[in-house]
Amino acid sequence: MEQQLLLQPRNRWLLAGFVDVYLLDFKYGPGECAARISDAPNYWGACTRNHLEARKHGELIIRVLVLPSHLNCCTTPILNWIRENLGSETRVNLMFQYRPEWDSHKIPELHRRLTKEEMENAVSLVHNIGLSNVIT
């Protein structure tokens, strides 16, 4: 059963009229990473739907957590989707705060922190994609 993150099917958008700025998170791309790592098989659909809905009701700040070894499969599609669907001026907080905790030792690529090269590549990617309102 697909999760309805913040969306209420009968009440439309639960927070409309109460919130001016939505702080949204985006961690996984459209592939299988969310299902494999976080047991969230419908993550991409729920996130993209809710980001589009939030855009109708207020300003957005989207936090994108960059994960080790997930620049191509997750970060790139996320940033491209933001530019194509929400606009290049959308506020994006590119986050490098990932820390290997809890069960991260069970997922080989997540047993370490980001490298300096991965962080630099993510910043270059933002510029190449054309997002203009990004903080790190």
C-alpha positions as CSV (number, residue, x, y, z in Angstrom):
1,M,0.0,0.0,0.0
2,E,1.5,3.3,-1.0
3,Q,2.1,5.8,1.8
4,Q,0.3,9.1,1.7
5,L,3.0,11.4,3.2
6,L,1.3,14.5,4.5
7,L,-1.5,14.0,1.9
8,Q,-5.0,13.3,3.2
9,P,-7.1,11.7,0.5
10,R,-10.4,13.1,1.8
11,N,-9.1,16.5,3.1
12,R,-6.8,17.3,0.2
13,W,-3.8,19.1,1.5
14,L,-3.7,19.0,5.3
15,L,-1.4,21.9,5.9
16,A,-2.7,24.3,3.2
17,G,-3.4,27.7,4.7
18,F,-1.3,27.0,7.9
19,V,2.2,26.9,6.5
20,D,4.0,29.4,4.3
21,V,7.3,27.5,3.8
22,Y,7.7,23.8,3.5
23,L,11.0,22.1,4.5
24,L,11.1,18.9,2.5
25,D,13.6,16.1,2.4
26,F,14.8,14.1,-0.6
27,K,17.3,11.3,-0.1
28,Y,16.7,8.6,-2.7
29,G,16.4,8.6,-6.5
30,P,13.8,6.8,-8.6
31,G,15.7,3.4,-8.6
32,E,15.7,0.7,-6.0
33,C,17.9,2.4,-3.4
34,A,15.0,3.5,-1.1
35,A,13.5,0.0,-1.1
36,R,16.8,-1.7,-0.5
37,I,18.2,0.6,2.1
38,S,15.1,1.9,3.9
39,D,12.3,-0.5,3.0
40,A,10.5,2.3,1.2
41,P,9.5,1.0,-2.2
42,N,7.3,3.9,-3.1
43,Y,9.6,6.6,-1.9
44,W,10.2,8.4,-5.2
45,G,6.5,8.6,-6.1
46,A,5.5,9.8,-2.6
47,C,8.3,12.4,-2.5
48,T,7.7,13.8,-6.0
49,R,3.9,13.9,-5.6
50,N,4.2,15.7,-2.2
51,H,6.8,18.1,-3.4
52,L,4.6,19.1,-6.3
53,E,1.6,19.5,-4.0
54,A,3.6,21.6,-1.4
55,R,4.7,23.9,-4.2
56,K,1.0,24.8,-4.8
57,H,0.6,26.0,-1.2
58,G,3.8,27.7,-0.3
59,E,7.5,28.2,-0.8
60,L,9.9,25.2,-0.7
61,I,13.2,24.5,0.9
62,I,14.3,21.0,-0.2
63,R,17.0,19.3,1.8
64,V,18.9,16.8,-0.3
65,L,21.1,14.4,1.7
66,V,24.0,13.2,-0.4
67,L,24.8,9.6,0.4
68,P,28.2,7.8,-0.2
69,S,28.3,6.1,-3.6
70,H,24.8,7.4,-4.5
71,L,25.7,10.5,-6.6
72,N,24.6,8.9,-9.9
73,C,21.6,6.9,-8.8
74,C,20.1,9.3,-6.3
75,T,21.5,12.8,-6.1
76,T,21.7,13.4,-9.9
77,P,18.1,12.4,-10.6
78,I,16.8,14.3,-7.6
79,L,18.5,17.5,-8.6
80,N,17.4,17.1,-12.2
81,W,13.8,16.5,-11.1
82,I,13.8,19.6,-8.9
83,R,15.1,21.8,-11.8
84,E,12.6,20.3,-14.3
85,N,9.5,20.2,-12.1
86,L,10.0,22.9,-9.5
87,G,12.3,25.3,-11.3
88,S,16.0,26.3,-11.1
89,E,15.3,29.0,-8.4
90,T,13.9,26.4,-5.9
91,R,15.8,26.6,-2.7
92,V,17.9,23.5,-2.2
93,N,20.0,22.6,0.8
94,L,22.7,20.2,-0.4
95,M,23.6,18.3,2.8
96,F,26.8,16.4,3.4
97,Q,26.0,15.4,7.0
98,Y,25.5,11.7,6.4
99,R,27.0,9.7,9.3
100,P,27.3,5.9,9.3
101,E,25.1,4.9,12.3
102,W,22.8,2.1,13.4
103,D,22.7,-0.7,10.8
104,S,24.9,1.1,8.2
105,H,27.5,-1.7,8.4
106,K,25.0,-4.0,6.7
107,I,25.0,-1.8,3.6
108,P,28.5,-1.8,2.1
109,E,28.5,1.7,0.5
110,L,27.0,3.3,3.6
111,H,29.6,2.2,6.1
112,R,31.6,5.4,5.6
113,R,31.2,9.1,5.5
114,L,31.3,11.1,2.2
115,T,34.7,11.7,0.7
116,K,35.9,15.2,-0.2
117,E,35.7,14.2,-3.9
118,E,32.0,13.1,-3.5
119,M,31.2,16.5,-1.9
120,E,33.0,18.4,-4.7
121,N,31.3,16.4,-7.4
122,A,27.9,17.1,-5.8
123,V,28.6,20.8,-5.8
124,S,29.8,20.7,-9.5
125,L,26.7,18.7,-10.3
126,V,24.4,21.4,-8.9
127,H,26.1,24.0,-11.1
128,N,26.0,21.8,-14.2
129,I,22.3,21.1,-13.7
130,G,21.6,24.8,-13.4
131,L,20.1,25.1,-9.9
132,S,20.8,28.7,-8.8
133,N,19.5,28.8,-5.2
134,V,21.6,26.2,-3.4
135,I,23.3,26.2,-0.1
136,T,25.7,23.6,1.3
